[in-house]
Amino acid sequence: MTEENNEILTLLDEEGQEHSFVVLDVLNVNDKEYAILLPAGDMEGMETGTDTGADGPEAIVFRIEETTEGQSLLVVEDEQELEEVARAWEEAYEGEDYDEEDEDYED
């Protein structure tokens, strides 16, 4: 797991548009590495209390693939793979105490 440092990562989509994400965590599941990212706008909404999503912000799971040119991030779309990563992420934080700031975001 990574320490909470709100690292910002900017990615380019297929059309060349930039999208900024907050890196929530990087973890290994079944010998594959995954990045849990939150769109930066969603993080700002949480911090300012202007998040309007019914279930709160939604993280996106990316599989980190090694290529000859470096690393590539691929959105995980397979439901079973997503469930495995989500379960591993939940288990990683199971039993952790939340500070008062975290309680503000629970519904």
FENKAVEN-V218207 format. One line per field, one symbol per residue. psi: psi as a letter, one per 40 degrees, with the letter a starting at -180 (. if undefined). A space follows every 50 residues. Layout:
# FENKAVEN-V218207
psi: ???
This chain:
# FENKAVEN-V218207
psi: iiihefhhhhihadeeiihhihhdihihhffihihhihhddddddddeee hehdeaihihhhhhhhidebiihhhhehddddddddddddddeheiiiid ddddei.
